[in-house]
Amino acid sequence: MTDGEFLADLLQQVAARSAATSDFSETAFASVVAEALVDSGAVPGFEPAFFVHRGMRVDGYAYTEDEATLDLFQVDFHGEPEVQSLTKTSLDTCLKRAEAFFERAVEGDLSFEVDVGSSVWSLARQLAQMGHSVVRIRLNILSDAKLSSAVKVLPKWKKDEREWAVRIWDLVAIGRLLSTGEPEPIVIDFVKMFGKGLPCLPANAGGAELDSYLTVIPGDWLAEIYDLYGGRLLEQNVRTFLQATKGVNKGIRKTILEEPQMFFAYNNGISATAAKAEFDPDGNQVLVNRIENLQIVNGGQTTASIFNVMKRDKAENLDKVRVQMKLSVVRSDLVNEIVPRISLYANSQNKVSDADFFSNHPFHRRIENFSRNVWAPAAEGSQQMTHWFYERARGQYANASAYLTPAKNREFEVQNPRKQLIQKTDIAKVLVTIMCMPNVVSQGAQKSFKFFAENVTGHWGEEGVAFGEDWFRGIIGATIVFRTLERLVGGAEWYAQGYRANTVTYSIALLISTLKGRKQDIDFLKVWNRQATSISLNEALLHIAKQVQARIISSAEAYKVANVTEWCKREKCWDDLLQSVNVRLGGDLEKDLIDAEEKDGVKRAARREQKVLNDIEAQTYVVGRGAAYWSKLHKWASEGLAMTPSEMDFLSVAASMSSRKIPSGPQSQRVIAAEKKARVEGFKE
């Protein structure tokens, strides 16, 4: 795809987001790009906060307390069909505006010049209180232009003992980000960065799949690498776990500051994977000179803590710290399959739950399957049935239509409208909202995703019967409610820019919480059937939303919390709203509701239906594999001690099946479970 073709596609995405949320195109563009950056781990978060005034500008921010790091965002959006250029002059203007904003905010008088209650007012107040403790500022420029070739090096500088750095997410970087989920390849060139390679010891030749090495990396090297790539170095599951826990380990910090020479003895080190590595024999040793796609699968907290000590404590003895590292170089086409498994086993003795490895859960493939096969009813005024397209991995939507003919591409977009694209984090925030945990949703995508993962993992069981087609229809119905309220709040005259996400999740949760007290709920299946919300439901939610926004601003002030967004992350905020907001339930709303008893009956029927479908799928798989395959597996199992007698019996049933006699559904489920166990134990076809 050329830059021009991608730009056209990007502008379509922005237009769809703008139409869905009632945002200006510039805001919609920032939302699309920032979501992808957060999802990839390139930035820790994104809170919209638009402000332009007297040589100052900011469009959003994220503050990472453990790292004393402030991410500022500026948007350079042209919206033109021709590819524009992001020049050095434009870049210099962005830098000056960011510096001016930060300095005025830290001085403490900027909050008096902006609208009280706005998100930039919250940011200005927060910086006035804690801005002096910030040690690093990263300016992220989001642009639909292409960075000029005249810009050779991105500026880095120090001012008032703070480090400033610039990261540019231009058209090329955004294209890579949206198609692959990664903004740029992770390449560690030890020779270029540190002047020499890293000595290593070949530990295991894993054959066709991977090779393993043992090495010891200096602490200052590891910190510098983390400084360059941040959370992207952490394998996705490890990143989710680390972001849900405290980032800095006090024991690690104490050792680095007081006994750096003992770090190797005290710490377990890290485990990492790579897609490619370049080695160089050097006398009696082997040096690793270059690593591509480095992923830390165990030891993420160790890595982050070393970096934090470097930044916050300005530790100068990291060169005395030595960290042992186990490196597995995995064949590039097997990375997505093997790396998550290495991560799972590497963390098996840590306090890491199954939910922390949820990105590999069968839930995602099931929802993906539903999203490709379950037709949504035609919306009012249309005859066209459509799909809600679930992206299990970022870029699936674009890839699905990338090689179609123009006619087929139009057909695809009609059947899979871009506005009906949903991602894992979308489902997470909707589910956690209807579970009445809006304070968790307000904590950001990763926290919501972890809570959501724990819920699904806890209710999945052996077959996931609770997550059938009706569950899918219901969660899409809830998504329609969520997105509709986003659009309505964005267009409301009382809306204060910046708190829409908090206002929406709290408003829906308040309505559902009130209905629970009456043993009722919103009938999300009815919303699915209409593919729209009713006027009565919209009015009820908007009535609540207006109160919610006013209250989160006033209660933050009352509880002496400078930043409203930070206040919304606290359970006390939710408790306050439950006591303060008047939820009005008009008579017209009854037709949008369902009694709890009736809803439970629908759920029970859906579970039974999903169990039957699971049995049929299992039988289809077992029969499709054929008796010869199961005979081979049975023979392999009989030569070892991996299988229990009952598992051997089920494999025997599969091995002896015929056209007249095939395993039942439950038997097939047990056969598949035995096969999975056998593969873990080393069985190969």
C-alpha positions in Angstrom: 0.0 0.0 0.0 1.4 3.4 -1.0 1.5 6.4 1.4 -1.4 8.0 -0.5 -3.5 4.8 -0.3 -2.9 4.5 3.4 -3.7 8.2 3.9 -7.1 7.7 2.2 -7.8 4.7 4.4 -6.8 6.6 7.5 -9.0 9.5 6.7 -11.9 7.1 6.3 -11.2 5.7 9.8 -11.1 9.2 11.2 -14.4 10.1 9.5 -16.0 7.0 10.8 -14.8 7.8 14.4 -15.9 11.4 14.0 -19.4 10.4 12.9 -19.7 7.8 15.7 -18.5 10.2 18.5 -19.6 13.7 17.3 -15.9 14.7 17.6 -14.1 17.1 15.3 -11.8 15.3 12.8 -8.7 16.4 14.6 -9.9 14.9 17.9 -11.1 11.7 16.2 -7.6 11.4 14.5 -5.9 11.7 17.9 -8.2 9.1 19.4 -7.6 6.5 16.6 -3.8 6.9 16.8 -3.5 7.1 20.6 -5.6 3.9 21.1 -3.2 2.0 18.8 -0.2 3.4 20.6 -1.5 2.5 24.0 -2.4 -1.0 22.8 1.1 -1.5 21.4 2.8 -0.4 24.6 4.5 2.6 22.9 2.8 5.0 25.3 1.5 4.4 28.8 -1.9 6.0 28.2 -3.7 9.0 26.7 -6.0 11.5 28.4 -7.5 14.1 25.9 -6.8 17.6 27.0 -7.1 20.2 24.2 -5.6 23.6 24.7 -4.2 26.2 22.3 -3.4 29.7 23.5 -0.6 32.3 23.2 2.2 30.1 21.9 1.1 27.1 23.9 -0.5 23.8 22.8 -1.4 20.4 24.2 -3.9 17.8 22.9 -3.5 15.1 25.6 -1.2 13.7 28.2 -0.3 10.7 30.4 1.6 10.7 33.6 3.6 7.7 34.8 4.3 8.3 38.5 6.8 5.4 39.0 9.0 6.8 36.3 8.3 10.5 37.1 7.6 10.8 33.3 5.1 13.0 31.6 3.9 12.2 28.1 2.5 15.3 26.3 0.7 14.9 23.0 0.3 17.4 20.1 -1.8 16.8 17.0 -0.7 17.9 13.5 -3.7 17.0 11.4 -4.2 18.3 7.9 -7.0 16.1 6.6 -6.0 16.6 3.0 -6.2 13.9 0.4 -2.6 14.6 -0.7 0.3 13.5 1.5 1.6 16.5 3.4 5.1 17.1 4.8 6.0 17.5 8.5 8.8 20.0 8.2 11.5 21.0 10.7 9.9 24.4 11.1 6.6 22.8 12.1 8.5 20.5 14.5 10.3 23.4 16.1 7.0 25.2 16.6 5.6 22.1 18.4 8.5 22.0 20.7 8.2 25.6 21.7 4.5 25.3 22.4 5.0 22.2 24.6 7.8 23.9 26.6 5.7 27.0 27.1 2.7 25.0 28.2 4.6 23.0 30.7 6.5 26.0 32.2 3.3 28.0 32.6 1.4 25.1 34.2 4.2 24.4 36.7 4.4 28.1 37.6 0.8 27.6 38.8 -1.1 30.4 37.2 -2.3 28.6 34.0 -5.3 27.0 35.7 -6.8 30.5 36.2 -6.8 31.1 32.5 -8.7 28.0 31.3 -12.3 26.9 31.8 -12.9 25.5 35.3 -13.7 21.8 35.1 -12.1 21.2 31.7 -9.5 18.5 31.3 -6.7 20.9 30.7 -7.7 22.7 33.9 -7.2 19.4 35.7 -3.9 18.9 34.1 -2.7 22.5 34.9 -3.7 22.1 38.5 -1.9 18.7 38.8 1.3 20.1 37.2 1.2 23.1 39.6 1.2 20.6 42.5 3.6 18.0 41.3 5.3 19.3 38.2 8.6 19.9 40.0 8.9 16.1 40.6 8.8 15.3 36.8 12.2 14.2 35.6 11.4 13.3 32.0 9.0 14.7 29.4 8.3 13.0 26.1 6.5 15.1 23.5 4.5 12.8 21.2 3.6 14.4 17.9 0.7 12.7 16.1 0.6 13.7 12.4 -1.1 12.6 9.2 1.8 14.1 7.3 5.1 12.4 6.4 8.2 13.5 8.3 10.5 15.5 6.0 13.8 13.9 5.0 15.5 17.1 6.2 14.8 16.0 9.8 17.8 13.7 10.4 17.7 13.4 14.2 14.9 13.9 16.7 15.9 16.4 19.3 16.7 15.5 22.9 17.7 18.2 25.4 17.9 19.0 29.1 16.2 22.0 30.8 15.9 22.7 34.5 17.3 19.2 35.3 14.5 17.6 33.2 15.1 15.4 30.1 13.0 16.3 27.1 12.6 14.0 24.1 10.5 14.0 21.0 8.7 11.1 19.4 7.0 11.5 16.0 4.2 9.3 14.9 3.9 10.4 11.3 2.0 8.8 8.4 4.6 6.1 7.9 4.8 5.2 11.6 1.0 5.2 11.9 0.6 3.0 8.8 3.0 0.4 10.3 1.2 0.7 13.7 -2.3 0.1 12.4 -1.3 -2.7 10.1 1.0 -4.7 12.4 0.2 -3.4 15.9 3.8 -2.2 16.2 5.0 1.3 15.4 8.5 0.3 14.5 10.7 -2.8 14.7 12.6 -3.3 18.0 16.3 -3.6 17.1 19.0 -3.6 19.7 22.4 -3.1 18.2 24.9 -3.5 21.0 27.9 -2.4 19.0 26.3 0.9 17.9 24.7 1.6 21.3 27.5 0.5 23.7 30.6 0.0 21.5 30.8 -3.7 21.8 28.9 -7.0 21.7 27.5 -8.8 24.7 29.4 -12.0 25.6 27.1 -15.1 25.7 27.2 -18.8 26.1 25.3 -21.1 23.7 23.1 -23.2 26.0 20.8 -25.3 23.9 20.3 -25.8 20.1 16.6 -26.2 20.0 16.6 -27.5 16.4 14.2 -26.0 13.9 12.2 -23.9 16.4 14.7 -22.0 18.6 18.2 -21.7 20.0 19.0 -20.6 23.6 21.8 -18.6 25.1 22.9 -17.5 28.5 24.4 -14.0 29.1 24.9 -11.3 31.7 23.9 -7.8 30.7 25.1 -4.6 32.6 22.3 -2.8 34.4 23.0 0.5 32.6 22.7 -1.2 29.2 19.4 -2.7 30.2 18.1 0.6 31.5 19.1 2.4 28.3 17.4 -0.2 26.2 14.2 0.2 28.3 14.5 4.0 28.0 14.4 3.6 24.2 11.5 1.2 23.8 9.7 1.2 27.2 6.7 -1.1 27.7 7.0 -2.4 24.1 9.9 -4.6 25.3 7.6 -6.5 27.6 5.7 -9.4 26.0 2.0 -8.4 25.9 0.9 -10.7 28.8 3.8 -9.5 31.0 2.9 -5.9 30.2 -0.7 -6.5 31.3 0.5 -8.0 34.6 3.1 -5.4 35.3 0.7 -2.5 34.6 -1.7 -4.0 37.1 0.9 -4.1 39.9 3.3 -1.7 41.4 6.1 -1.0 39.0 9.1 -0.5 41.3 10.3 -3.3 43.6 11.7 -1.8 46.8 14.2 -4.7 47.3 15.6 -4.1 43.8 15.9 -0.4 44.4 17.7 -0.9 47.8 20.1 -3.4 46.2 21.0 -1.1 43.3 21.6 1.9 45.6 23.4 0.1 48.4 24.9 -3.1 47.1 25.0 -3.0 43.3 27.7 -5.6 43.2 25.3 -8.1 44.9 22.5 -7.7 42.4 23.5 -10.8 40.3 23.4 -12.9 43.5 20.1 -11.6 44.8 18.1 -11.3 41.6 16.7 -14.2 39.4 17.4 -12.2 36.3 15.3 -12.0 33.1 14.1 -14.3 30.3 13.8 -12.9 26.8 13.0 -14.0 23.3 14.1 -12.6 19.9 13.1 -13.2 16.3 16.7 -12.9 15.1 20.2 -12.4 16.5 23.6 -11.8 15.0 26.6 -13.4 16.7 30.4 -12.9 16.3 33.0 -15.4 17.5 35.7 -13.5 19.6 38.5 -15.8 20.7 37.2 -18.2 23.3 33.8 -16.5 23.5 30.8 -15.6 21.4 29.4 -12.1 21.2 25.8 -11.2 20.4 26.0 -8.0 18.4 22.4 -7.4 17.3 18.9 -8.6 18.4 15.7 -8.1 16.6 12.2 -8.1 18.1 13.5 -8.5 21.7 10.6 -9.4 24.1 11.1 -9.8 27.9 8.9 -12.7 28.9 10.0 -12.9 32.6 11.6 -10.2 34.7 9.6 -7.2 33.5 9.4 -5.8 37.0 13.2 -6.2 37.3 13.8 -4.3 34.1 11.3 -1.5 34.9 12.7 -1.1 38.4 16.3 -0.8 37.2 15.2 1.9 34.7 13.1 3.7 37.4 16.1 3.8 39.8 18.2 5.3 37.0 15.7 8.1 36.3 14.2 8.8 39.8 17.2 8.2 41.9 19.8 9.2 39.3 21.8 6.2 40.2 25.3 6.3 38.9 26.3 2.8 39.9 24.2 0.8 37.4 27.4 -0.1 35.6 28.2 -2.2 38.6 24.9 -4.1 38.3 24.9 -7.4 36.4 21.6 -9.0 35.3 21.6 -12.6 34.1 19.6 -13.1 31.0 18.3 -16.3 29.2 17.8 -15.5 25.6 15.7 -17.7 23.2 16.0 -16.9 19.5 12.7 -18.1 18.0 12.2 -18.7 14.3 10.4 -15.6 12.9 7.3 -17.4 11.6 6.8 -19.2 14.9 7.2 -16.1 17.1 3.4 -15.5 17.7 2.9 -19.2 18.6 6.0 -19.9 20.7 6.7 -16.6 22.6 3.4 -16.6 24.5 4.0 -20.2 25.6 7.6 -19.4 26.8 6.1 -16.4 28.7 3.5 -18.7 30.3 5.9 -21.3 31.5 8.6 -18.7 32.5 6.0 -17.1 34.8 4.4 -20.3 36.1 6.0 -20.0 39.5 5.3 -16.3 39.9 2.1 -14.7 41.2 0.7 -14.5 37.7 -2.8 -15.8 37.1 -4.3 -17.4 34.0 -6.0 -14.1 33.3 -2.5 -12.5 32.8 -2.1 -14.7 29.7 -5.6 -14.0 28.4 -4.4 -12.7 25.0 -4.0 -16.4 24.1 -7.4 -17.6 25.5 -9.8 -19.5 23.2 -12.4 -16.8 24.1 -10.9 -14.6 21.4 -11.1 -17.1 18.6 -14.7 -17.9 19.5 -15.7 -14.2 19.5 -13.8 -13.7 16.2 -15.8 -16.6 14.7 -19.1 -15.1 15.9 -18.1 -11.7 14.5 -17.5 -13.3 11.0 -20.6 -15.5 11.0 -23.4 -13.9 13.1 -25.3 -11.4 11.0 -26.6 -8.3 12.7 -30.2 -7.3 11.8 -30.6 -4.5 9.3 -30.8 -1.1 11.0 -34.0 0.9 10.6 -34.2 2.3 7.0 -31.8 -0.3 5.6 -32.2 -3.8 4.1 -28.5 -4.7 4.6 -27.5 -7.1 7.3 -24.0 -6.6 8.6 -21.2 -8.0 10.8 -19.6 -6.5 13.9 -15.9 -7.2 13.0 -13.8 -8.3 16.0 -10.1 -7.7 15.7 -8.4 -10.4 17.7 -5.1 -8.9 16.6 -4.7 -5.3 15.4 -4.7 -4.9 11.6 -7.0 -7.8 10.9 -9.7 -5.5 9.4 -7.2 -3.8 7.0 -5.6 -7.1 6.1 -9.0 -8.8 5.4 -9.7 -6.3 2.5 -6.1 -5.5 1.4 -6.0 -7.9 -1.6 -9.6 -7.7 -2.7 -10.7 -6.4 -6.1 -12.4 -2.9 -5.9 -15.8 -4.5 -6.2 -15.1 -7.1 -3.6 -13.6 -4.5 -1.3 -16.8 -2.4 -1.5 -18.9 -5.5 -0.7 -16.6 -6.2 2.3 -17.1 -2.7 3.6 -20.8 -2.8 3.2 -21.0 -6.1 5.1 -18.4 -5.1 7.7 -18.8 -1.3 8.2 -15.8 0.4 9.7 -18.0 1.9 12.5 -18.7 -1.7 13.6 -15.1 -2.6 14.2 -14.5 -3.8 17.7 -11.3 -4.7 19.6 -10.4 -6.5 22.8 -10.2 -3.3 24.8 -13.6 -2.1 23.5 -15.3 -5.3 24.8 -13.3 -5.0 28.0 -14.5 -1.5 28.9 -18.1 -2.3 28.0 -18.2 -5.5 30.0 -16.6 -3.9 33.1 -19.0 -1.0 32.8 -22.1 -3.2 32.8 -20.5 -5.0 35.8 -20.8 -1.6 37.5 -17.1 -1.0 37.9 -16.7 2.4 36.2 -13.8 3.4 38.4 -11.9 0.4 36.9 -12.8 1.5 33.4 -11.5 5.0 34.3 -8.1 3.5 35.2 -7.4 2.9 31.5 -7.5 0.2 28.9 -5.0 -2.2 30.5 -6.6 -2.2 33.9 -10.0 -2.8 32.3 -8.6 -5.5 30.2 -7.1 -7.3 33.2 -10.4 -7.1 35.1 -12.3 -8.4 32.1 -9.8 -11.2 31.6 -10.2 -12.3 35.2 -14.0 -12.4 34.7 -13.9 -14.4 31.4 -11.3 -16.8 32.7 -13.2 -17.3 35.9 -16.5 -18.1 34.1 -15.1 -20.0 31.1 -14.8 -23.4 32.7 -13.9 -26.3 30.4 -16.1 -25.4 27.4 -17.0 -21.7 27.8 -20.7 -22.4 27.6 -21.5 -19.0 29.2 -20.1 -17.3 26.1 -22.3 -18.3 23.2 -24.0 -16.4 20.4 -26.5 -14.7 22.7 -23.6 -13.5 24.9 -22.0 -12.0 21.8 -25.3 -10.4 20.7 -25.7 -8.9 24.2 -22.2 -7.5 24.5 -22.7 -5.9 21.0 -26.0 -4.5 22.2 -24.1 -3.0 25.2 -21.5 -1.6 22.9 -24.2 0.1 20.9 -25.5 1.7 24.1 -21.9 2.8 25.0 -21.1 4.3 21.6 -24.4 6.0 21.3 -24.0 7.7 24.7 -20.4 8.7 23.7 -21.9 10.5 20.6 -24.7 12.1 22.6 -22.5 13.4 25.3 -20.0 14.7 22.8 -22.7 16.7 21.2 -24.4 18.0 24.4 -24.1 21.7 25.1 -23.2 21.1 28.7 -20.2 18.8 27.8 -16.9 19.9 29.2 -14.1 18.7 26.9 -12.1 15.8 28.2 -14.3 13.8 30.6 -16.5 12.0 28.2 -15.0 8.6 28.8 -15.6 8.9 32.6 -19.0 10.4 32.1 -20.2 7.6 29.8 -19.0 4.7 31.9 -20.3 6.1 35.2 -23.7 7.0 33.6 -24.3 3.5 32.2 -23.1 1.9 35.4 -25.4 4.1 37.5 -28.5 3.2 35.5 -27.6 -0.5 35.7 -26.9 -0.3 39.4 -30.3 1.3 40.0 -32.1 -1.3 37.9 -30.4 -4.1 39.8 -32.1 -2.8 42.9 -35.4 -3.4 41.1 -34.3 -6.8 39.8 -34.2 -5.4 36.2 -31.6 -4.7 33.6 -31.2 -3.1 30.2 -32.4 -5.5 27.5 -29.3 -5.5 25.4 -30.6 -8.3 23.1 -33.4 -5.9 22.2 -30.8 -3.2 21.4 -29.0 -5.8 19.2 -32.2 -6.6 17.4 -32.8 -2.9 16.6 -29.1 -2.1 16.2 -30.0 1.1 17.9 -31.0 2.5 21.3 -34.5 4.0 21.9 -35.3 7.6 22.5 -36.4 6.8 26.1 -33.1 5.0 26.9 -31.1 7.9 25.4 -33.1 10.5 27.4 -32.6 8.5 30.6 -28.9 8.2 30.1 -28.4 11.8 29.1 -30.3 13.0 32.2 -27.8 10.9 34.3 -24.8 12.0 32.3 -25.4 15.7 32.8 -25.4 15.1 36.6 -22.4 12.8 36.5 -20.2 15.3 34.7 -21.1 18.1 37.1 -20.6 15.9 40.1 -17.2 14.4 39.2 -15.9 18.0 38.8 -17.4 19.3 42.0 -16.6 16.2 44.1 -12.9 16.2 43.0 -12.7 19.7 44.3 -14.5 18.8 47.5 -12.1 15.9 48.1 -9.1 18.1 47.2 -8.0 16.0 44.2 -6.5 18.3 41.6 -7.0 16.1 38.6 -10.6 15.1 37.8 -9.5 12.2 35.7 -7.4 10.8 38.6 -10.4 11.2 40.9 -12.6 9.1 38.6 -10.2 6.2 39.0 -11.0 5.9 42.7 -13.7 3.8 44.2 -14.6 6.7 46.5 -15.7 8.6 43.4 -18.1 5.8 42.5 -19.4 5.7 46.0 -20.0 9.4 45.9 -21.9 9.3 42.6 -24.1 6.4 43.9 -25.2 8.7 46.7 -25.4 12.0 44.8 -27.0 11.3 41.3 -30.7 11.2 40.8 -31.5 8.3 38.4 -34.9 9.0 36.9 -36.7 6.0 35.5 -39.6 7.2 33.3 -42.5 5.0 32.4 -41.4 4.8 28.7 -38.2 3.2 29.8 -39.9 -0.1 30.8 -40.0 -1.3 27.2 -36.2 -1.2 27.2 -35.8 -3.3 30.2 -35.8 -7.0 31.1 -36.7 -8.7 34.4 -33.7 -10.5 36.1 -35.6 -13.8 36.2 -36.4 -13.7 32.5 -32.8 -12.7 31.8 -31.5 -15.7 33.8 -33.8 -18.0 31.8 -32.4 -16.7 28.6 -28.8 -17.2 29.9 -29.6 -20.8 30.9 -31.0 -21.6 27.4 -28.0 -20.0 25.8 -25.6 -22.1 27.8 -27.4 -25.3 26.8 -27.3 -24.2 23.2 -23.6 -23.4 23.4 -22.8 -26.8 25.0 -24.5 -28.6 22.1 -22.5 -26.5 19.6 -19.3 -27.2 21.5 -20.0 -31.0 21.3 -20.7 -30.8 17.6 -17.5 -28.8 17.0 -15.5 -31.3 19.0 -17.0 -34.3 17.1 -16.3 -32.6 13.8 -12.6 -32.1 14.8 -12.1 -35.6 16.1 -13.7 -37.2 13.0 -11.9 -34.9 10.7 -8.5 -36.0 12.1 -9.3 -39.6 11.3 -8.8 -42.9 13.2 -5.2 -43.3 11.9 -4.1 -40.0 13.6 -5.7 -41.0 16.9 -4.1 -44.5 16.6 -0.7 -42.8 16.3 -1.4 -40.7 19.3 -2.7 -43.6 21.3 0.5 -45.6 20.4 2.7 -42.7 21.5 0.8 -42.3 24.8 1.0 -46.1 25.6 4.8 -46.0 25.5 5.0 -43.4 28.3 3.4 -42.3 31.5 1.8 -39.0 30.4 -1.8 -40.2 30.2 -4.2 -41.5 32.8 -6.1 -44.7 32.2 -9.3 -42.8 31.5 -7.5 -40.6 28.9 -6.1 -43.7 27.3 -9.7 -45.1 27.1 -11.0 -42.0 25.3 -8.1 -42.1 22.8 -8.8 -45.7 22.2 -12.5 -44.8 21.3 -11.2 -42.3 18.8 -8.6 -44.7 17.4 -11.3 -47.4 16.8 -14.0 -45.1 15.3 -15.7 -46.0 12.1 -18.4 -44.5 9.8 -21.0 -46.3 11.9 -19.6 -45.5 15.3 -18.0 -42.1 16.2 -17.2 -40.7 19.7 -20.0 -38.7 21.4 -19.7 -35.0 22.0 -18.5 -35.3 25.6 -16.1 -38.1 24.6 -14.7 -35.9 21.8 -14.2 -33.1 24.3 -12.1 -35.5 26.4 -10.2 -36.7 23.4 -9.2 -33.2 22.5 -8.2 -32.5 26.1 -5.9 -35.5 25.9 -4.4 -34.4 22.6 -3.6 -30.9 24.1 -1.9 -32.6 27.1 0.1 -34.9 24.7 1.4 -31.9 22.7 2.6 -30.3 26.0 4.3 -33.5 26.8 6.1 -33.6 23.5 3.9 -35.4 21.0 4.4 -34.3 17.4 2.6 -35.5 14.2 
